């Protein structure tokens, strides 16, 4: 039996027992509990949707800009979709499709022999090299010209 508060008498004990028998789920804690609290009002839900939409869209757009360059482009795109998926069903479906496609590609790649793996590696490195070369050219840096000076 719980200790009674002298101001409320048996009320605390009765409430605790009633809560134990209730079929209602407990309120979530942590970030999910906080998000539930924000979503509990119309204004809070709309504000949360707008904030999540802006943050997720910026992440996806930034990731798509980074995709052609060596680095974490696709990782940022998937992270942005994960952020958007917290509020938008279409983003959740897109994220699931992307994960399934990535898994299928990975499984296909694992089944291939060394010849195909080396071809995929060479093509990937060549495409990344061309992208970096033209990226540097747009900044006014000609890597080939610099290399020719040393030869």
N, CA, C and O atoms as a GROMACS GRO file, in nm:
protein
  604
    1UNK      N    1   0.084  -0.119   0.000
    1UNK     CA    2   0.000   0.000   0.000
    1UNK      C    3   0.089   0.124   0.000
    1UNK      O    4   0.191   0.127   0.068
    2UNK      N    5   0.050   0.227  -0.075
    2UNK     CA    6   0.128   0.349  -0.088
    2UNK      C    7   0.112   0.437   0.035
    2UNK      O    8   0.013   0.427   0.108
    3UNK      N    9   0.209   0.523   0.056
    3UNK     CA   10   0.204   0.617   0.168
    3UNK      C   11   0.104   0.727   0.133
    3UNK      O   12   0.105   0.780   0.021
    4UNK      N   13   0.020   0.761   0.228
    4UNK     CA   14  -0.083   0.862   0.204
    4UNK      C   15  -0.028   1.001   0.228
    4UNK      O   16   0.056   1.023   0.315
    5UNK      N   17  -0.079   1.093   0.149
    5UNK     CA   18  -0.053   1.235   0.172
    5UNK      C   19  -0.156   1.280   0.274
    5UNK      O   20  -0.276   1.258   0.255
    6UNK      N   21  -0.112   1.343   0.378
    6UNK     CA   22  -0.205   1.380   0.485
    6UNK      C   23  -0.311   1.481   0.439
    6UNK      O   24  -0.418   1.490   0.500
    7UNK      N   25  -0.281   1.558   0.330
    7UNK     CA   26  -0.378   1.657   0.284
    7UNK      C   27  -0.489   1.593   0.201
    7UNK      O   28  -0.601   1.644   0.199
    8UNK      N   29  -0.461   1.484   0.134
    8UNK     CA   30  -0.561   1.426   0.044
    8UNK      C   31  -0.620   1.297   0.096
    8UNK      O   32  -0.711   1.242   0.034
    9UNK      N   33  -0.573   1.248   0.207
    9UNK     CA   34  -0.630   1.126   0.264
    9UNK      C   35  -0.604   1.006   0.174
    9UNK      O   36  -0.491   0.983   0.131
   10UNK      N   37  -0.710   0.931   0.146
   10UNK     CA   38  -0.698   0.810   0.066
   10UNK      C   39  -0.701   0.837  -0.085
   10UNK      O   40  -0.692   0.743  -0.164
   11UNK      N   41  -0.712   0.962  -0.126
   11UNK     CA   42  -0.728   0.994  -0.268
   11UNK      C   43  -0.610   0.945  -0.351
   11UNK      O   44  -0.630   0.890  -0.460
   12UNK      N   45  -0.487   0.964  -0.302
   12UNK     CA   46  -0.369   0.920  -0.376
   12UNK      C   47  -0.370   0.768  -0.395
   12UNK      O   48  -0.339   0.718  -0.503
   13UNK      N   49  -0.405   0.697  -0.291
   13UNK     CA   50  -0.408   0.551  -0.298
   13UNK      C   51  -0.515   0.506  -0.396
   13UNK      O   52  -0.491   0.415  -0.476
   14UNK      N   53  -0.630   0.566  -0.392
   14UNK     CA   54  -0.742   0.529  -0.480
   14UNK      C   55  -0.705   0.558  -0.626
   14UNK      O   56  -0.733   0.477  -0.715
   15UNK      N   57  -0.643   0.674  -0.650
   15UNK     CA   58  -0.603   0.709  -0.788
   15UNK      C   59  -0.497   0.612  -0.841
   15UNK      O   60  -0.505   0.570  -0.957
   16UNK      N   61  -0.399   0.577  -0.758
   16UNK     CA   62  -0.295   0.484  -0.802
   16UNK      C   63  -0.353   0.348  -0.836
   16UNK      O   64  -0.316   0.286  -0.935
   17UNK      N   65  -0.446   0.301  -0.753
   17UNK     CA   66  -0.509   0.171  -0.780
   17UNK      C   67  -0.592   0.177  -0.907
   17UNK      O   68  -0.590   0.083  -0.988
   18UNK      N   69  -0.666   0.286  -0.925
   18UNK     CA   70  -0.749   0.301  -1.046
   18UNK      C   71  -0.661   0.306  -1.170
   18UNK      O   72  -0.696   0.248  -1.273
   19UNK      N   73  -0.547   0.375  -1.162
   19UNK     CA   74  -0.455   0.382  -1.277
   19UNK      C   75  -0.400   0.245  -1.309
   19UNK      O   76  -0.378   0.212  -1.426
   20UNK      N   77  -0.376   0.164  -1.207
   20UNK     CA   78  -0.324   0.029  -1.230
   20UNK      C   79  -0.424  -0.061  -1.300
   20UNK      O   80  -0.385  -0.152  -1.373
   21UNK      N   81  -0.554  -0.038  -1.279
   21UNK     CA   82  -0.659  -0.119  -1.340
   21UNK      C   83  -0.704  -0.064  -1.475
   21UNK      O   84  -0.777  -0.131  -1.547
   22UNK      N   85  -0.662   0.055  -1.509
   22UNK     CA   86  -0.708   0.120  -1.631
   22UNK      C   87  -0.650   0.050  -1.754
   22UNK      O   88  -0.537   0.000  -1.752
   23UNK      N   89  -0.729   0.049  -1.861
   23UNK     CA   90  -0.683  -0.006  -1.988
   23UNK      C   91  -0.613   0.098  -2.073
   23UNK      O   92  -0.564   0.066  -2.181
   24UNK      N   93  -0.607   0.221  -2.026
   24UNK     CA   94  -0.543   0.330  -2.100
   24UNK      C   95  -0.392   0.309  -2.101
   24UNK      O   96  -0.333   0.273  -1.999
   25UNK      N   97  -0.329   0.332  -2.217
   25UNK     CA   98  -0.183   0.321  -2.220
   25UNK      C   99  -0.120   0.437  -2.143
   25UNK      O  100  -0.179   0.544  -2.130
   26UNK      N  101   0.000   0.412  -2.092
   26UNK     CA  102   0.068   0.517  -2.019
   26UNK      C  103   0.115   0.625  -2.115
   26UNK      O  104   0.140   0.598  -2.233
   27UNK      N  105   0.126   0.745  -2.064
   27UNK     CA  106   0.178   0.855  -2.146
   27UNK      C  107   0.324   0.826  -2.176
   27UNK      O  108   0.401   0.787  -2.089
   28UNK      N  109   0.361   0.847  -2.303
   28UNK     CA  110   0.499   0.822  -2.342
   28UNK      C  111   0.589   0.928  -2.280
   28UNK      O  112   0.546   1.039  -2.249
   29UNK      N  113   0.714   0.890  -2.262
   29UNK     CA  114   0.810   0.982  -2.202
   29UNK      C  115   0.914   1.019  -2.306
   29UNK      O  116   0.915   0.965  -2.417
   30UNK      N  117   1.000   1.110  -2.270
   30UNK     CA  118   1.109   1.151  -2.358
   30UNK      C  119   1.058   1.236  -2.474
   30UNK      O  120   0.960   1.309  -2.461
   31UNK      N  121   1.126   1.224  -2.587
   31UNK     CA  122   1.095   1.307  -2.703
   31UNK      C  123   0.956   1.274  -2.757
   31UNK      O  124   0.884   1.364  -2.802
   32UNK      N  125   0.917   1.146  -2.753
   32UNK     CA  126   0.784   1.110  -2.803
   32UNK      C  127   0.673   1.170  -2.717
   32UNK      O  128   0.571   1.214  -2.770
   33UNK      N  129   0.694   1.172  -2.586
   33UNK     CA  130   0.596   1.236  -2.499
   33UNK      C  131   0.586   1.385  -2.524
   33UNK      O  132   0.477   1.442  -2.525
   34UNK      N  133   0.701   1.447  -2.546
   34UNK     CA  134   0.702   1.591  -2.577
   34UNK      C  135   0.631   1.617  -2.709
   34UNK      O  136   0.549   1.709  -2.718
   35UNK      N  137   0.661   1.536  -2.812
   35UNK     CA  138   0.594   1.554  -2.941
   35UNK      C  139   0.444   1.533  -2.930
   35UNK      O  140   0.366   1.605  -2.992
   36UNK      N  141   0.402   1.434  -2.849
   36UNK     CA  142   0.258   1.413  -2.827
   36UNK      C  143   0.194   1.536  -2.765
   36UNK      O  144   0.083   1.575  -2.802
   37UNK      N  145   0.267   1.599  -2.670
   37UNK     CA  146   0.215   1.720  -2.607
   37UNK      C  147   0.202   1.834  -2.707
   37UNK      O  148   0.104   1.908  -2.704
   38UNK      N  149   0.300   1.849  -2.795
   38UNK     CA  150   0.295   1.956  -2.896
   38UNK      C  151   0.181   1.929  -2.994
   38UNK      O  152   0.109   2.021  -3.033
   39UNK      N  153   0.164   1.802  -3.033
   39UNK     CA  154   0.058   1.767  -3.129
   39UNK      C  155  -0.082   1.774  -3.068
   39UNK      O  156  -0.181   1.768  -3.141
   40UNK      N  157  -0.092   1.787  -2.938
   40UNK     CA  158  -0.224   1.784  -2.874
   40UNK      C  159  -0.308   1.908  -2.904
   40UNK      O  160  -0.428   1.907  -2.880
   41UNK      N  161  -0.247   2.014  -2.955
   41UNK     CA  162  -0.323   2.132  -2.993
   41UNK      C  163  -0.311   2.153  -3.144
   41UNK      O  164  -0.212   2.113  -3.205
   42UNK      N  165  -0.410   2.213  -3.202
   42UNK     CA  166  -0.410   2.236  -3.347
   42UNK      C  167  -0.293   2.324  -3.389
   42UNK      O  168  -0.226   2.296  -3.489
   43UNK      N  169  -0.267   2.430  -3.313
   43UNK     CA  170  -0.157   2.520  -3.345
   43UNK      C  171  -0.023   2.449  -3.330
   43UNK      O  172   0.066   2.465  -3.415
   44UNK      N  173  -0.008   2.373  -3.225
   44UNK     CA  174   0.116   2.299  -3.204
   44UNK      C  175   0.141   2.198  -3.314
   44UNK      O  176   0.254   2.184  -3.361
   45UNK      N  177   0.036   2.127  -3.356
   45UNK     CA  178   0.051   2.027  -3.462
   45UNK      C  179   0.092   2.092  -3.594
   45UNK      O  180   0.178   2.041  -3.665
   46UNK      N  181   0.029   2.206  -3.626
   46UNK     CA  182   0.062   2.276  -3.750
   46UNK      C  183   0.204   2.331  -3.745
   46UNK      O  184   0.279   2.320  -3.842
   47UNK      N  185   0.240   2.390  -3.633
   47UNK     CA  186   0.376   2.444  -3.617
   47UNK      C  187   0.479   2.333  -3.630
   47UNK      O  188   0.581   2.350  -3.696
   48UNK      N  189   0.453   2.219  -3.566
   48UNK     CA  190   0.545   2.107  -3.573
   48UNK      C  191   0.559   2.057  -3.716
   48UNK      O  192   0.670   2.027  -3.761
   49UNK      N  193   0.447   2.048  -3.789
   49UNK     CA  194   0.452   2.004  -3.929
   49UNK      C  195   0.537   2.099  -4.013
   49UNK      O  196   0.616   2.055  -4.096
   50UNK      N  197   0.519   2.228  -3.992
   50UNK     CA  198   0.595   2.326  -4.070
   50UNK      C  199   0.744   2.317  -4.037
   50UNK      O  200   0.828   2.315  -4.127
   51UNK      N  201   0.778   2.310  -3.908
   51UNK     CA  202   0.919   2.304  -3.868
   51UNK      C  203   0.985   2.176  -3.920
   51UNK      O  204   1.094   2.181  -3.977
   52UNK      N  205   0.917   2.063  -3.901
   52UNK     CA  206   0.970   1.935  -3.949
   52UNK      C  207   0.981   1.938  -4.102
   52UNK      O  208   1.080   1.889  -4.157
   53UNK      N  209   0.882   1.995  -4.170
   53UNK     CA  210   0.885   2.004  -4.315
   53UNK      C  211   1.002   2.086  -4.366
   53UNK      O  212   1.069   2.047  -4.462
   54UNK      N  213   1.029   2.199  -4.302
   54UNK     CA  214   1.140   2.284  -4.345
   54UNK      C  215   1.274   2.216  -4.318
   54UNK      O  216   1.360   2.211  -4.406
   55UNK      N  217   1.292   2.162  -4.198
   55UNK     CA  218   1.419   2.097  -4.164
   55UNK      C  219   1.444   1.977  -4.256
   55UNK      O  220   1.554   1.962  -4.309
   56UNK      N  221   1.343   1.892  -4.274
   56UNK     CA  222   1.358   1.774  -4.358
   56UNK      C  223   1.385   1.810  -4.504
   56UNK      O  224   1.467   1.746  -4.569
   57UNK      N  225   1.316   1.912  -4.554
   57UNK     CA  226   1.335   1.952  -4.693
   57UNK      C  227   1.475   2.008  -4.716
   57UNK      O  228   1.538   1.979  -4.817
   58UNK      N  229   1.524   2.087  -4.621
   58UNK     CA  230   1.660   2.141  -4.633
   58UNK      C  231   1.761   2.026  -4.632
   58UNK      O  232   1.858   2.028  -4.707
   59UNK      N  233   1.739   1.927  -4.546
   59UNK     CA  234   1.831   1.813  -4.541
   59UNK      C  235   1.829   1.733  -4.671
   59UNK      O  236   1.935   1.697  -4.723
   60UNK      N  237   1.709   1.706  -4.723
   60UNK     CA  238   1.699   1.628  -4.848
   60UNK      C  239   1.762   1.707  -4.963
   60UNK      O  240   1.838   1.650  -5.042
   61UNK      N  241   1.733   1.836  -4.973
   61UNK     CA  242   1.789   1.918  -5.081
   61UNK      C  243   1.941   1.925  -5.069
   61UNK      O  244   2.012   1.912  -5.169
   62UNK      N  245   1.992   1.946  -4.949
   62UNK     CA  246   2.136   1.950  -4.929
   62UNK      C  247   2.201   1.816  -4.962
   62UNK      O  248   2.309   1.812  -5.022
   63UNK      N  249   2.136   1.708  -4.924
   63UNK     CA  250   2.188   1.575  -4.956
   63UNK      C  251   2.191   1.549  -5.106
   63UNK      O  252   2.286   1.491  -5.157
   64UNK      N  253   2.086   1.593  -5.176
   64UNK     CA  254   2.082   1.574  -5.322
   64UNK      C  255   2.191   1.655  -5.391
   64UNK      O  256   2.246   1.612  -5.492
   65UNK      N  257   2.223   1.772  -5.336
   65UNK     CA  258   2.334   1.851  -5.392
   65UNK      C  259   2.466   1.776  -5.370
   65UNK      O  260   2.555   1.780  -5.454
   66UNK      N  261   2.479   1.708  -5.255
   66UNK     CA  262   2.603   1.638  -5.223
   66UNK      C  263   2.616   1.502  -5.292
   66UNK      O  264   2.726   1.448  -5.298
   67UNK      N  265   2.508   1.447  -5.345
   67UNK     CA  266   2.511   1.312  -5.404
   67UNK      C  267   2.621   1.297  -5.510
   67UNK      O  268   2.695   1.198  -5.504
   68UNK      N  269   2.634   1.387  -5.605
   68UNK     CA  270   2.736   1.364  -5.707
   68UNK      C  271   2.880   1.371  -5.655
   68UNK      O  272   2.971   1.319  -5.719
   69UNK      N  273   2.900   1.434  -5.543
   69UNK     CA  274   3.034   1.451  -5.490
   69UNK      C  275   3.066   1.341  -5.390
   69UNK      O  276   2.976   1.287  -5.326
   70UNK      N  277   3.193   1.309  -5.376
   70UNK     CA  278   3.228   1.209  -5.273
   70UNK      C  279   3.188   1.260  -5.136
   70UNK      O  280   3.214   1.375  -5.101
   71UNK      N  281   3.125   1.176  -5.061
   71UNK     CA  282   3.082   1.216  -4.928
   71UNK      C  283   2.948   1.154  -4.894
   71UNK      O  284   2.902   1.061  -4.961
   72UNK      N  285   2.884   1.205  -4.790
   72UNK     CA  286   2.765   1.141  -4.736
   72UNK      C  287   2.633   1.189  -4.798
   72UNK      O  288   2.534   1.204  -4.726
   73UNK      N  289   2.630   1.213  -4.927
   73UNK     CA  290   2.509   1.267  -4.990
   73UNK      C  291   2.384   1.183  -4.966
   73UNK      O  292   2.283   1.234  -4.918
   74UNK      N  293   2.392   1.054  -4.998
   74UNK     CA  294   2.273   0.968  -4.982
   74UNK      C  295   2.237   0.952  -4.835
   74UNK      O  296   2.119   0.941  -4.800
   75UNK      N  297   2.338   0.950  -4.748
   75UNK     CA  298   2.310   0.939  -4.606
   75UNK      C  299   2.228   1.058  -4.558
   75UNK      O  300   2.134   1.042  -4.480
   76UNK      N  301   2.264   1.177  -4.604
   76UNK     CA  302   2.190   1.298  -4.565
   76UNK      C  303   2.049   1.296  -4.625
   76UNK      O  304   1.954   1.339  -4.560
   77UNK      N  305   2.034   1.246  -4.748
   77UNK     CA  306   1.901   1.235  -4.809
   77UNK      C  307   1.813   1.142  -4.726
   77UNK      O  308   1.698   1.175  -4.696
   78UNK      N  309   1.866   1.025  -4.690
   78UNK     CA  310   1.788   0.930  -4.608
   78UNK      C  311   1.758   0.988  -4.470
   78UNK      O  312   1.649   0.966  -4.417
   79UNK      N  313   1.853   1.060  -4.411
   79UNK     CA  314   1.828   1.123  -4.281
   79UNK      C  315   1.718   1.229  -4.292
   79UNK      O  316   1.634   1.240  -4.204
   80UNK      N  317   1.720   1.307  -4.400
   80UNK     CA  318   1.615   1.407  -4.422
   80UNK      C  319   1.478   1.342  -4.441
   80UNK      O  320   1.378   1.391  -4.389
   81UNK      N  321   1.475   1.230  -4.515
   81UNK     CA  322   1.348   1.158  -4.530
   81UNK      C  323   1.301   1.101  -4.397
   81UNK      O  324   1.181   1.098  -4.370
   82UNK      N  325   1.394   1.057  -4.314
   82UNK     CA  326   1.356   1.006  -4.181
   82UNK      C  327   1.296   1.118  -4.097
   82UNK      O  328   1.200   1.095  -4.024
   83UNK      N  329   1.351   1.237  -4.106
   83UNK     CA  330   1.295   1.352  -4.034
   83UNK      C  331   1.154   1.381  -4.087
   83UNK      O  332   1.061   1.398  -4.009
   84UNK      N  333   1.140   1.386  -4.219
   84UNK     CA  334   1.008   1.413  -4.278
   84UNK      C  335   0.908   1.304  -4.245
   84UNK      O  336   0.789   1.331  -4.229
   85UNK      N  337   0.955   1.179  -4.234
   85UNK     CA  338   0.866   1.067  -4.208
   85UNK      C  339   0.802   1.074  -4.069
   85UNK      O  340   0.702   1.005  -4.044
   86UNK      N  341   0.857   1.156  -3.980
   86UNK     CA  342   0.794   1.169  -3.848
   86UNK      C  343   0.661   1.241  -3.856
   86UNK      O  344   0.578   1.227  -3.766
   87UNK      N  345   0.639   1.318  -3.963
   87UNK     CA  346   0.514   1.393  -3.976
   87UNK      C  347   0.437   1.366  -4.105
   87UNK      O  348   0.317   1.393  -4.111
   88UNK      N  349   0.503   1.311  -4.209
   88UNK     CA  350   0.438   1.296  -4.339
   88UNK      C  351   0.440   1.150  -4.383
   88UNK      O  352   0.546   1.088  -4.389
   89UNK      N  353   0.322   1.098  -4.415
   89UNK     CA  354   0.310   0.957  -4.456
   89UNK      C  355   0.382   0.931  -4.586
   89UNK      O  356   0.445   0.826  -4.601
   90UNK      N  357   0.375   1.023  -4.682
   90UNK     CA  358   0.440   1.002  -4.811
   90UNK      C  359   0.591   0.988  -4.794
   90UNK      O  360   0.654   0.911  -4.866
   91UNK      N  361   0.649   1.061  -4.698
   91UNK     CA  362   0.793   1.051  -4.674
   91UNK      C  363   0.828   0.916  -4.614
   91UNK      O  364   0.933   0.859  -4.644
   92UNK      N  365   0.740   0.864  -4.529
   92UNK     CA  366   0.761   0.732  -4.472
   92UNK      C  367   0.760   0.626  -4.581
   92UNK      O  368   0.844   0.536  -4.582
   93UNK      N  369   0.665   0.636  -4.674
   93UNK     CA  370   0.657   0.541  -4.785
   93UNK      C  371   0.781   0.552  -4.874
   93UNK      O  372   0.835   0.450  -4.917
   94UNK      N  373   0.826   0.674  -4.902
   94UNK     CA  374   0.945   0.696  -4.985
   94UNK      C  375   1.069   0.640  -4.916
   94UNK      O  376   1.153   0.578  -4.981
   95UNK      N  377   1.080   0.661  -4.786
   95UNK     CA  378   1.193   0.609  -4.710
   95UNK      C  379   1.195   0.457  -4.713
   95UNK      O  380   1.300   0.396  -4.731
   96UNK      N  381   1.079   0.394  -4.695
   96UNK     CA  382   1.071   0.248  -4.701
   96UNK      C  383   1.110   0.196  -4.839
   96UNK      O  384   1.181   0.096  -4.850
   97UNK      N  385   1.063   0.264  -4.945
   97UNK     CA  386   1.100   0.225  -5.081
   97UNK      C  387   1.251   0.235  -5.101
   97UNK      O  388   1.313   0.146  -5.159
   98UNK      N  389   1.310   0.343  -5.053
   98UNK     CA  390   1.454   0.363  -5.066
   98UNK      C  391   1.532   0.256  -4.991
   98UNK      O  392   1.632   0.206  -5.042
   99UNK      N  393   1.487   0.221  -4.870
   99UNK     CA  394   1.555   0.118  -4.793
   99UNK      C  395   1.545  -0.018  -4.863
   99UNK      O  396   1.642  -0.093  -4.867
  100UNK      N  397   1.427  -0.050  -4.919
  100UNK     CA  398   1.410  -0.176  -4.991
  100UNK      C  399   1.498  -0.181  -5.115
  100UNK      O  400   1.558  -0.284  -5.145
  101UNK      N  401   1.505  -0.071  -5.188
  101UNK     CA  402   1.587  -0.065  -5.310
  101UNK      C  403   1.735  -0.078  -5.275
  101UNK      O  404   1.808  -0.151  -5.343
  102UNK      N  405   1.780  -0.010  -5.171
  102UNK     CA  406   1.919  -0.020  -5.128
  102UNK      C  407   1.951  -0.163  -5.085
  102UNK      O  408   2.057  -0.215  -5.119
  103UNK      N  409   1.860  -0.225  -5.012
  103UNK     CA  410   1.882  -0.364  -4.969
  103UNK      C  411   1.890  -0.457  -5.090
  103UNK      O  412   1.976  -0.545  -5.094
  104UNK      N  413   1.800  -0.438  -5.188
  104UNK     CA  414   1.802  -0.522  -5.308
  104UNK      C  415   1.933  -0.504  -5.384
  104UNK      O  416   1.991  -0.602  -5.430
  105UNK      N  417   1.980  -0.381  -5.398
  105UNK     CA  418   2.107  -0.353  -5.467
  105UNK      C  419   2.223  -0.420  -5.393
  105UNK      O  420   2.309  -0.481  -5.456
  106UNK      N  421   2.224  -0.407  -5.261
  106UNK     CA  422   2.332  -0.466  -5.181
  106UNK      C  423   2.334  -0.618  -5.195
  106UNK      O  424   2.440  -0.678  -5.211
  107UNK      N  425   2.216  -0.679  -5.189
  107UNK     CA  426   2.209  -0.825  -5.204
  107UNK      C  427   2.254  -0.867  -5.344
  107UNK      O  428   2.324  -0.967  -5.358
  108UNK      N  429   2.214  -0.793  -5.448
  108UNK     CA  430   2.257  -0.824  -5.584
  108UNK      C  431   2.409  -0.812  -5.595
  108UNK      O  432   2.474  -0.899  -5.653
  109UNK      N  433   2.464  -0.706  -5.539
  109UNK     CA  434   2.607  -0.681  -5.546
  109UNK      C  435   2.686  -0.792  -5.476
  109UNK      O  436   2.791  -0.834  -5.524
  110UNK      N  437   2.634  -0.841  -5.362
  110UNK     CA  438   2.702  -0.948  -5.288
  110UNK      C  439   2.708  -1.078  -5.369
  110UNK      O  440   2.804  -1.154  -5.357
  111UNK      N  441   2.606  -1.102  -5.451
  111UNK     CA  442   2.600  -1.226  -5.530
  111UNK      C  443   2.693  -1.222  -5.651
  111UNK      O  444   2.719  -1.327  -5.711
  112UNK      N  445   2.743  -1.106  -5.688
  112UNK     CA  446   2.824  -1.094  -5.809
  112UNK      C  447   2.967  -1.140  -5.785
  112UNK      O  448   3.017  -1.138  -5.672
  113UNK      N  449   3.031  -1.182  -5.894
  113UNK     CA  450   3.170  -1.224  -5.886
  113UNK      C  451   3.262  -1.102  -5.881
  113UNK      O  452   3.218  -0.988  -5.886
  114UNK      N  453   3.392  -1.132  -5.871
  114UNK     CA  454   3.490  -1.024  -5.859
  114UNK      C  455   3.494  -0.936  -5.984
  114UNK      O  456   3.522  -0.816  -5.972
  115UNK      N  457   3.469  -0.992  -6.100
  115UNK     CA  458   3.474  -0.912  -6.224
  115UNK      C  459   3.371  -0.800  -6.219
  115UNK      O  460   3.403  -0.685  -6.246
  116UNK      N  461   3.247  -0.834  -6.185
  116UNK     CA  462   3.141  -0.732  -6.179
  116UNK      C  463   3.170  -0.633  -6.068
  116UNK      O  464   3.148  -0.513  -6.085
  117UNK      N  465   3.219  -0.679  -5.956
  117UNK     CA  466   3.250  -0.589  -5.845
  117UNK      C  467   3.357  -0.488  -5.883
  117UNK      O  468   3.348  -0.370  -5.850
  118UNK      N  469   3.460  -0.535  -5.954
  118UNK     CA  470   3.567  -0.446  -5.997
  118UNK      C  471   3.515  -0.347  -6.101
  118UNK      O  472   3.553  -0.229  -6.098
  119UNK      N  473   3.429  -0.392  -6.192
  119UNK     CA  474   3.372  -0.300  -6.292
  119UNK      C  475   3.290  -0.192  -6.223
  119UNK      O  476   3.301  -0.074  -6.257
  120UNK      N  477   3.207  -0.231  -6.126
  120UNK     CA  478   3.126  -0.134  -6.052
  120UNK      C  479   3.217  -0.035  -5.978
  120UNK      O  480   3.190   0.085  -5.977
  121UNK      N  481   3.324  -0.084  -5.918
  121UNK     CA  482   3.417   0.004  -5.848
  121UNK      C  483   3.484   0.102  -5.943
  121UNK      O  484   3.493   0.221  -5.913
  122UNK      N  485   3.531   0.053  -6.058
  122UNK     CA  486   3.599   0.140  -6.155
  122UNK      C  487   3.504   0.246  -6.208
  122UNK      O  488   3.540   0.363  -6.218
  123UNK      N  489   3.381   0.206  -6.241
  123UNK     CA  490   3.282   0.303  -6.292
  123UNK      C  491   3.251   0.407  -6.184
  123UNK      O  492   3.241   0.526  -6.214
  124UNK      N  493   3.235   0.362  -6.060
  124UNK     CA  494   3.204   0.455  -5.951
  124UNK      C  495   3.317   0.556  -5.931
  124UNK      O  496   3.291   0.676  -5.919
  125UNK      N  497   3.440   0.509  -5.929
  125UNK     CA  498   3.555   0.598  -5.910
  125UNK      C  499   3.568   0.693  -6.029
  125UNK      O  500   3.599   0.811  -6.011
  126UNK      N  501   3.545   0.643  -6.152
  126UNK     CA  502   3.555   0.728  -6.270
  126UNK      C  503   3.449   0.838  -6.268
  126UNK      O  504   3.480   0.954  -6.296
  127UNK      N  505   3.326   0.802  -6.235
  127UNK     CA  506   3.218   0.901  -6.229
  127UNK      C  507   3.248   1.004  -6.120
  127UNK      O  508   3.230   1.124  -6.142
  128UNK      N  509   3.293   0.958  -6.004
  128UNK     CA  510   3.327   1.052  -5.896
  128UNK      C  511   3.441   1.144  -5.939
  128UNK      O  512   3.438   1.263  -5.909
  129UNK      N  513   3.541   1.089  -6.009
  129UNK     CA  514   3.652   1.171  -6.057
  129UNK      C  515   3.607   1.278  -6.155
  129UNK      O  516   3.651   1.392  -6.146
  130UNK      N  517   3.520   1.240  -6.249
  130UNK     CA  518   3.468   1.337  -6.347
  130UNK      C  519   3.388   1.446  -6.277
  130UNK      O  520   3.400   1.564  -6.310
  131UNK      N  521   3.307   1.407  -6.180
  131UNK     CA  522   3.225   1.505  -6.107
  131UNK      C  523   3.315   1.601  -6.029
  131UNK      O  524   3.292   1.722  -6.030
  132UNK      N  525   3.417   1.548  -5.962
  132UNK     CA  526   3.508   1.634  -5.886
  132UNK      C  527   3.584   1.725  -5.982
  132UNK      O  528   3.602   1.844  -5.952
  133UNK      N  529   3.629   1.671  -6.096
  133UNK     CA  530   3.702   1.753  -6.194
  133UNK      C  531   3.617   1.872  -6.240
  133UNK      O  532   3.663   1.986  -6.237
  134UNK      N  533   3.493   1.844  -6.284
  134UNK     CA  534   3.408   1.953  -6.332
  134UNK      C  535   3.365   2.046  -6.218
  134UNK      O  536   3.344   2.165  -6.240
  135UNK      N  537   3.353   1.991  -6.097
  135UNK     CA  538   3.324   2.077  -5.982
  135UNK      C  539   3.436   2.175  -5.956
  135UNK      O  540   3.413   2.293  -5.928
  136UNK      N  541   3.560   2.125  -5.964
  136UNK     CA  542   3.674   2.214  -5.945
  136UNK      C  543   3.688   2.313  -6.061
  136UNK      O  544   3.729   2.427  -6.041
  137UNK      N  545   3.654   2.268  -6.182
  137UNK     CA  546   3.659   2.359  -6.299
  137UNK      C  547   3.564   2.477  -6.281
  137UNK      O  548   3.597   2.589  -6.318
  138UNK      N  549   3.447   2.452  -6.222
  138UNK     CA  550   3.352   2.562  -6.200
  138UNK      C  551   3.408   2.662  -6.098
  138UNK      O  552   3.368   2.778  -6.097
  139UNK      N  553   3.500   2.616  -6.014
  139UNK     CA  554   3.564   2.706  -5.918
  139UNK      C  555   3.689   2.771  -5.975
  139UNK      O  556   3.757   2.850  -5.908
  140UNK      N  557   3.720   2.738  -6.102
  140UNK     CA  558   3.836   2.798  -6.166
  140UNK      C  559   3.966   2.722  -6.145
  140UNK      O  560   4.074   2.776  -6.171
  141UNK      N  561   3.958   2.600  -6.098
  141UNK     CA  562   4.077   2.518  -6.074
  141UNK      C  563   4.080   2.407  -6.179
  141UNK      O  564   3.990   2.323  -6.184
  142UNK      N  565   4.183   2.407  -6.263
  142UNK     CA  566   4.197   2.304  -6.365
  142UNK      C  567   4.303   2.205  -6.318
  142UNK      O  568   4.422   2.233  -6.326
  143UNK      N  569   4.260   2.090  -6.268
  143UNK     CA  570   4.350   1.991  -6.211
  143UNK      C  571   4.443   1.934  -6.318
  143UNK      O  572   4.560   1.908  -6.290
  144UNK      N  573   4.394   1.915  -6.439
  144UNK     CA  574   4.476   1.861  -6.547
  144UNK      C  575   4.589   1.958  -6.580
  144UNK      O  576   4.703   1.916  -6.599
  145UNK      N  577   4.559   2.085  -6.588
  145UNK     CA  578   4.662   2.186  -6.615
  145UNK      C  579   4.767   2.188  -6.506
  145UNK      O  580   4.887   2.198  -6.535
  146UNK      N  581   4.726   2.177  -6.382
  146UNK     CA  582   4.818   2.174  -6.268
  146UNK      C  583   4.905   2.049  -6.275
  146UNK      O  584   5.025   2.056  -6.250
  147UNK      N  585   4.844   1.936  -6.309
  147UNK     CA  586   4.920   1.811  -6.321
  147UNK      C  587   5.021   1.817  -6.434
  147UNK      O  588   5.131   1.762  -6.422
  148UNK      N  589   4.985   1.883  -6.543
  148UNK     CA  590   5.078   1.892  -6.658
  148UNK      C  591   5.202   1.975  -6.623
  148UNK      O  592   5.308   1.952  -6.680
  149UNK      N  593   5.189   2.069  -6.533
  149UNK     CA  594   5.304   2.149  -6.491
  149UNK      C  595   5.409   2.064  -6.422
  149UNK      O  596   5.528   2.091  -6.430
  150UNK      N  597   5.363   1.960  -6.353
  150UNK     CA  598   5.455   1.874  -6.279
  150UNK      C  599   5.516   1.766  -6.366
  150UNK      O  600   5.612   1.701  -6.325
  151UNK      N  601   5.462   1.743  -6.486
  151UNK     CA  602   5.513   1.636  -6.573
  151UNK      C  603   5.621   1.686  -6.664
  151UNK      O  604   5.675   1.609  -6.744
   0.00000   0.00000   0.00000
